[in-house]
Amino acid sequence: MITLILILLLSYLLGSIPTSIIIGKITRGIDIRQYGSGNAGGTNAFRILGWRAGLFVSLFDVFKGFTATYWVAQLRLGPLPFENQTVLMILAGICAILGHTFTVFAGFKGGKGVATGAGMLIALYPLAVVICALIFALVLFSTGIVAVASLSAATTLPLAILVISWLRQQSPDLALLIFSIIIPLFIFYTHRTNIQRLLNGTENRFDKLILLRRRKPK
């Protein structure tokens, strides 16, 4: 049991690293949560800190999810209460996402979990990531709205797993399929303010983000 507790705790702490908050403090001397959308994620980092910082934040958040799911889940200090490695990886990844969203290092106010969830999925089912990434890019190019692209990609996840399993003439892993349904629901929850802005017609468009020049927020 101690191994399971350690894996879940380390995964949560790894996910809790507040990447955009740290980079905002280092590069601009600000708390990024006080600017833009108020979110401590990659999109707001693009908007407030510029494309270089935004790219670094997004990639590191992906790295957090991948590392927790692929590497931390392999730690062994004793027996586990179950032997299913896929379930263990999913639990580790979920803890990383929870850490990113509710970071203990910044008053439990973090990002929305999309990039960290993508890192988790790369470790679990990389082919599904390709499909979801294509959907994300297509929707972003069509609408210019990151939230819509993120929600569309999340919704695609269970369908992608089912289609891939069907093409391979295999039954989908039950734990992975359940996870693929739960994660989109969580992403919709973390995007609830974006959904409200979408309904109000006030959601920011990606083509209005500050990507190519640095400026100090007013």
Steps between C-alpha positions, in 0.01 A plus 500: 500500500789738574610474137157604375483793742849613397416482130180699542664761724803550275276522195286765667805702609653475154178617341480779757813674370341835399691546176331814370506667842873433536578621148282808551690588816840438339442678168256777591483516877123436497245245614350392168172421673442873542502562125318383191260217573639459852598143418842350577527303177672504164242705310510785750880478498491552122268794549690674778861383481550452125533199275840380626390488863162359399663221303735413786212495750289277276783253430599478866138438600490216245825371648345495850213281386724265303759463776243423769319247282796327340784527751357567846249217455794258471632570850503198731572503873282205586195303387207669329131438581447407133715396204337688212770740379259688275279584797805612697613724215152649470486573874843663489401710199174608660688610811734706281201667333342572839832644616517725196140616544508530879866571569601483864778751427268782392189493715344209306437730202674367189433425136230303322685174448498473121877494442565277802221271384660488156829392659316229689337378179833494315625255762183291485384503139717715268303416185186650655701818566565535127128485423407740781780738398373504141149579623640773727694659214208476257252656742746769610571591138128507423379694805805675641382409850728287718222393738288361217803314362585358843145384566473348153828309542393374843167380362683320221709293743258211575396485136865482393569212738195311378584554132865398547395187689248416226761546226737273691218251555560514873280571799587836657665492842210554740699718742628713215152536353353609834784750540435633150144583605585648841776732378281688246242555774774647719625720215146630448485577873826695497380689190165596651585872499611473136172330414311785665701756302433301183129517570533873562710550187793646697758220485847606382621393159846356442576752226474774762758349734833677541735252336779688329597781733548548870313770681442581862138440602311814596 
